[in-house]
Amino acid sequence: MNTKTKITADDLLKKIQDLEPLIREHSGDAERECRLAPAVADALRDIGCYRMFRPLARGGLEFDPVSAFRVIEELARIDSAAGWNISIANASEPFGAWFSDEVTEEVFGPAGTTFAGAFNPPRIAVPVEGGYRLSGQTMFNSNCTAADWIIGLAIIMDGDQPRIGESGAPDMLITLFPIEEAEIVDNWDVVGMRGTGSHDVKVDDIFVPEGRAVPFVPLQTPGDAYSGPSHRLSVWTAVACNAISALGVAQAAIDEFIELAAVKVPAYTVKTIRDRSIVQLRLADACAKLGAARAFLHKTYNDAWLHAVDGGYMDMSQRAQCQLAASHSVMASAEAVELIHSIVGTAGIRNEQNFQRYFRDAHVITQHAFVCESRLEAVGQTMLGLDPDWPFFNF
């Protein structure tokens, strides 16, 4: 498919504005049922939200990172589960560059194709004629209930032992298989981000042809469909996708608090909470933390994008900056939500209010392995001239 598109982030944001009542209507259902409502997933699929990073040659929108970030944040502001599932589905898109044009035409080509997947723990891949027999169960497969394909990692086995590569680490594959060949293990029972439906996905000795199980090594030469600047960012747009929803959650908390502060009068007092100096101070602090984090993230990724457009590939310092900006966004967003929670009073503990959900969601995102605070340690290691212990810095 070689269909060009003139859809921009602003076009998509206008469509999302039209869908906002539908998304909000089903937000509570997603929270209770631990899955994004099918009506919401279908509506977002129809307007193109699941293919923002997909190349134009595969019917995608081929957005630059910041354009996609704007869309994801707005969705997360409306509903954390919608924002998160769109972000994670789009995080799968850059990995298409590792596969052949023939495979990406089959898998990424159909306009309605959506992805889910997770990398931990990796599955095991037993070599057979024409491909591999794949088995294993991975956690945190956000969007799996709406996905057509699952992407993940697998360790190649030689007998009952992992095959060890030249680096001394197990040889790893990145794999694609249809969701119909897998079992969704309904076990997503968590305190926050409940509506994402991030269940385990299990496969038992399924056949994956070698074209859909390729070595997961630093990318050299992508297929023609992925020859644009996006592939030069390697995995780093995927890493950032795990951070954007936190910004939207924090913005929603701030927006809702401003509305509440104008009318809420605390018990035993006569003035609204907006008249209290501590409220004014902490609200401003929350806005500053959020705005600074967003600006740092956008600038870092826009700089990386412009470098890629000029034909450049990311060096270690640029990768470290991208990781720093992504992890900092998550930490700062959680801090902003904490500030709002500290001044909202008992509205922050009532289930009929949204503040408790913002608090839960923001702190669950801080635990994601790709953007958690521990990743800052690896960033510091690179700054001090040490070898980082975060393996994705190799990509």
C-alpha positions in Angstrom: 0.0 0.0 0.0 1.4 3.4 -1.0 -1.4 5.6 0.1 -0.2 9.1 1.1 -2.1 11.0 3.8 -2.5 14.6 4.7 -3.7 13.9 8.2 -1.9 15.9 10.8 -1.8 15.8 14.6 -4.2 18.7 14.7 -6.6 16.8 12.5 -6.5 13.9 14.8 -6.9 16.0 17.9 -10.1 17.5 16.4 -11.5 14.0 15.8 -10.6 13.1 19.3 -12.5 16.1 20.6 -15.5 14.7 18.8 -15.0 11.3 20.4 -14.4 12.7 23.9 -18.1 12.1 25.1 -17.9 8.5 23.9 -14.5 7.9 25.6 -15.7 9.5 28.9 -18.9 7.5 28.8 -17.0 4.2 28.7 -14.1 5.2 31.1 -15.8 3.7 34.2 -16.6 0.5 32.3 -12.9 0.2 31.4 -11.9 0.6 35.0 -14.4 -2.0 36.2 -13.9 -4.5 33.5 -10.1 -4.2 33.2 -10.1 -3.6 29.4 -10.7 -0.7 27.1 -14.2 -0.7 25.9 -14.5 -2.2 22.4 -16.5 0.8 21.2 -13.7 3.1 22.2 -11.0 0.9 20.7 -12.9 0.7 17.4 -13.5 4.4 17.2 -9.8 5.2 17.8 -8.8 2.6 15.2 -11.2 4.2 12.7 -9.6 7.6 12.9 -6.0 6.3 12.7 -4.7 6.5 16.3 -3.2 3.1 16.3 -0.9 3.8 13.3 0.7 7.2 14.0 4.3 5.8 13.7 3.5 3.5 10.8 5.2 4.5 7.5 3.1 6.1 4.8 4.1 3.1 2.6 2.2 0.9 5.0 -0.9 3.1 5.3 0.3 4.8 8.4 0.4 8.5 9.4 4.2 8.5 9.9 4.1 11.2 12.5 7.1 12.8 14.0 7.5 11.9 17.7 6.1 15.2 19.2 3.0 15.1 17.0 2.2 11.6 18.3 3.0 12.7 21.9 0.4 15.5 21.6 -2.3 13.1 20.5 -1.4 10.5 23.2 -1.3 13.0 26.0 -4.7 14.4 25.0 -6.3 10.9 25.0 -4.7 10.2 28.4 -6.1 13.5 29.7 -9.6 12.3 28.8 -9.0 8.7 29.9 -5.8 7.1 31.1 -6.6 3.7 29.6 -7.3 5.1 26.1 -4.1 7.1 26.1 -2.0 4.3 27.4 -3.3 1.6 25.0 -2.8 3.9 22.1 0.7 4.7 23.2 1.7 1.1 23.7 0.2 0.0 20.4 2.2 2.8 18.7 5.3 1.7 20.6 5.2 -1.5 18.6 5.3 0.3 15.3 9.0 1.2 15.1 9.9 -2.5 15.4 8.6 -3.0 12.0 11.9 -1.8 10.7 13.5 -5.0 11.8 11.4 -7.1 9.4 11.4 -7.5 5.7 9.1 -5.6 3.3 7.2 -8.8 2.6 6.4 -9.3 6.3 5.5 -5.7 7.0 3.2 -5.7 4.0 1.4 -8.7 5.4 1.4 -7.7 9.1 1.6 -3.9 9.1 -0.1 -3.2 5.8 -3.8 -3.6 6.6 -5.0 -0.2 7.9 -6.9 -1.7 10.8 -4.0 -3.8 12.2 -3.4 -3.1 15.8 -0.6 -4.4 18.1 0.0 -5.4 21.6 3.0 -7.1 23.2 5.6 -7.1 25.9 9.2 -8.1 26.2 9.5 -9.7 29.7 10.0 -12.4 30.3 11.2 -13.5 26.8 9.6 -16.6 25.4 11.7 -19.5 24.1 12.1 -20.3 20.4 13.1 -23.7 19.3 14.6 -23.8 15.7 12.7 -26.0 13.3 12.6 -26.1 9.5 11.4 -22.8 8.2 11.1 -21.0 11.5 10.7 -21.6 15.2 8.4 -23.3 17.7 7.5 -20.6 20.2 6.4 -21.0 23.8 6.0 -18.8 26.9 4.0 -16.3 28.8 4.7 -12.6 29.0 3.2 -10.0 31.3 1.8 -6.5 30.8 0.4 -6.9 27.3 -1.6 -3.6 27.2 -4.2 -3.4 24.4 -4.2 -7.2 23.9 -8.0 -7.4 23.9 -8.1 -5.1 20.9 -5.0 -6.3 19.1 -4.6 -8.4 15.9 -0.9 -9.2 16.4 1.4 -9.7 19.3 5.1 -8.6 19.3 7.6 -9.9 21.7 11.1 -11.2 22.4 12.3 -14.8 22.5 15.5 -16.6 23.4 16.8 -19.1 20.8 17.3 -22.5 22.4 19.9 -25.1 21.6 18.4 -28.2 23.2 17.5 -27.2 26.7 20.0 -24.4 26.9 19.9 -20.8 25.5 22.1 -20.2 22.4 24.8 -17.8 23.5 26.0 -15.1 21.0 29.3 -13.4 20.5 28.5 -10.9 23.2 28.1 -13.6 25.8 24.4 -13.0 26.1 21.6 -15.3 24.8 20.7 -14.8 21.1 17.4 -13.0 21.0 14.6 -12.8 18.4 11.9 -10.3 18.0 8.7 -12.1 17.0 5.3 -11.5 15.5 2.3 -13.8 15.7 -1.5 -13.4 15.4 -3.5 -13.0 18.6 -5.7 -15.9 17.5 -2.8 -18.3 18.1 -2.4 -17.1 21.7 -4.3 -17.3 25.0 -5.0 -14.1 26.9 -4.6 -14.9 30.6 -7.2 -12.7 32.3 -5.0 -11.7 35.3 -4.8 -7.9 35.2 -5.7 -7.1 38.8 -3.9 -3.9 39.9 -4.6 -0.7 41.8 -4.2 1.7 38.8 -4.3 1.8 35.0 -6.9 -0.9 35.4 -8.7 -0.1 32.1 -5.7 -0.9 30.0 -6.3 -4.6 30.2 -2.6 -5.4 30.4 -3.1 -9.1 30.8 -0.5 -11.9 30.3 -0.4 -13.5 26.8 0.6 -17.2 26.5 1.6 -19.3 23.6 2.3 -23.1 23.6 4.5 -24.5 20.9 3.1 -22.4 18.0 5.0 -22.2 14.7 6.4 -18.8 13.7 8.0 -18.6 10.3 11.5 -17.3 10.2 10.4 -14.1 8.5 8.4 -13.2 11.6 11.2 -14.1 14.0 14.3 -12.1 13.3 17.4 -11.3 15.3 16.9 -8.5 17.7 20.2 -6.7 17.2 21.1 -3.0 16.5 19.3 -2.1 13.3 21.5 -1.9 10.2 19.5 -1.6 7.0 15.7 -1.5 7.2 13.3 -2.5 4.4 12.2 0.1 1.9 9.0 0.9 3.7 11.0 1.9 6.8 13.8 3.8 5.1 12.6 7.2 6.3 14.0 9.1 9.3 11.9 7.2 11.9 14.1 4.1 11.9 17.1 6.3 12.8 15.5 6.8 16.2 15.6 3.0 16.7 13.6 2.0 19.9 13.5 5.5 21.4 10.1 6.6 20.3 8.8 3.3 21.8 10.5 4.1 25.1 9.0 7.5 25.2 5.5 6.2 24.5 5.5 4.7 28.0 5.9 8.1 29.5 3.3 10.3 27.7 0.2 9.1 29.4 1.6 10.3 32.7 1.6 13.9 31.4 -2.1 13.5 30.4 -3.1 12.1 33.8 -1.3 15.0 35.6 -3.0 17.6 33.3 -6.4 16.1 34.0 -5.8 16.3 37.8 -4.8 19.9 37.5 -7.7 20.9 35.3 -10.2 19.2 37.5 -8.8 20.7 40.6 -9.0 24.2 39.2 -12.7 23.7 38.6 -13.2 22.3 42.1 -11.2 25.0 43.9 -13.6 27.6 42.7 -16.6 26.0 44.5 -15.3 23.8 47.3 -15.5 25.3 50.8 -13.7 23.0 53.4 -15.5 22.0 56.5 -15.4 24.5 59.4 -14.4 27.4 57.0 -16.2 30.0 55.0 -13.8 30.5 52.0 -13.2 28.4 49.0 -10.0 26.4 48.8 -8.7 28.6 46.1 -8.3 31.4 48.6 -5.8 29.5 50.7 -2.1 30.4 50.1 -0.9 26.8 50.3 -3.4 25.8 47.6 -2.2 28.6 45.3 1.5 27.7 45.9 1.1 23.9 45.3 -1.1 24.4 42.3 1.5 26.6 40.7 4.3 24.2 41.7 2.3 21.3 40.0 1.8 23.3 36.8 5.5 24.2 36.7 6.7 20.6 37.2 4.3 19.3 34.5 5.1 22.1 32.0 8.8 21.8 32.5 8.7 18.0 32.0 6.6 18.3 28.9 8.9 20.9 27.4 12.0 18.9 28.2 10.5 15.8 26.6 9.3 17.6 23.5 12.6 19.4 22.9 14.7 16.3 23.4 12.7 14.3 21.0 12.3 17.1 18.5 16.1 17.5 18.5 16.5 13.8 17.9 14.0 13.9 15.1 15.7 16.8 13.3 19.0 14.9 13.6 17.3 11.9 12.1 15.8 13.9 9.3 19.3 15.2 8.5 20.4 11.5 8.2 22.0 11.1 11.6 21.8 8.2 13.9 21.6 8.4 17.7 24.8 8.2 19.7 25.0 7.2 23.4 24.6 10.7 24.7 21.4 11.2 22.6 19.9 7.9 23.8 20.7 8.9 27.4 19.0 12.2 26.9 15.9 10.5 25.5 15.8 8.1 28.4 16.3 11.0 30.9 13.5 13.1 29.4 11.1 10.1 29.3 11.8 9.0 32.9 11.8 12.5 34.2 8.4 13.1 32.6 6.9 10.2 34.5 8.5 11.2 37.9 7.5 14.9 37.5 4.0 14.0 36.5 3.6 11.8 39.6 4.9 14.7 41.8 2.4 17.1 40.2 -0.4 14.6 41.0 0.8 14.3 44.5 0.8 18.1 44.9 -2.8 18.2 43.7 -3.8 15.3 46.0 -2.3 17.1 49.0 -4.7 20.1 48.5 -7.8 18.5 47.2 -9.0 17.4 50.7 -11.4 14.5 51.1 -12.3 14.7 47.4 -9.0 12.8 46.9 -10.3 9.7 48.8 -13.8 9.4 47.4 -14.3 6.8 44.7 -17.0 8.9 43.0 -14.3 11.6 42.4 -11.5 11.2 39.8 -8.6 12.4 42.0 -8.0 9.0 43.6 -7.8 7.5 40.1 -5.3 10.1 39.0 -3.2 9.3 42.0 -3.3 5.6 41.4 -2.7 5.8 37.7 0.2 8.2 38.0 2.0 6.0 40.5 1.4 2.8 38.5 3.1 4.4 35.5 6.2 5.2 37.6 6.7 1.4 38.0 7.1 0.7 34.2 10.5 -0.8 33.5 11.2 1.4 30.5 10.7 4.7 32.3 11.0 4.0 36.1 13.3 6.0 38.3 15.9 3.2 38.1 16.6 4.0 34.5 18.0 7.4 35.7 20.8 5.4 37.3 21.8 4.1 33.8 21.7 7.7 32.5 24.0 8.8 35.2 26.3 5.9 34.4 26.7 7.2 30.8 27.3 10.7 32.1 30.2 9.5 34.3 31.8 7.5 31.5 30.7 4.1 32.8 29.1 1.3 30.9 25.3 1.5 31.4 23.4 -1.5 32.7 20.3 -0.7 30.7 20.5 -3.0 27.6 18.4 -0.8 25.4 21.2 1.8 25.3 22.8 -0.7 22.8 20.0 0.1 20.2 
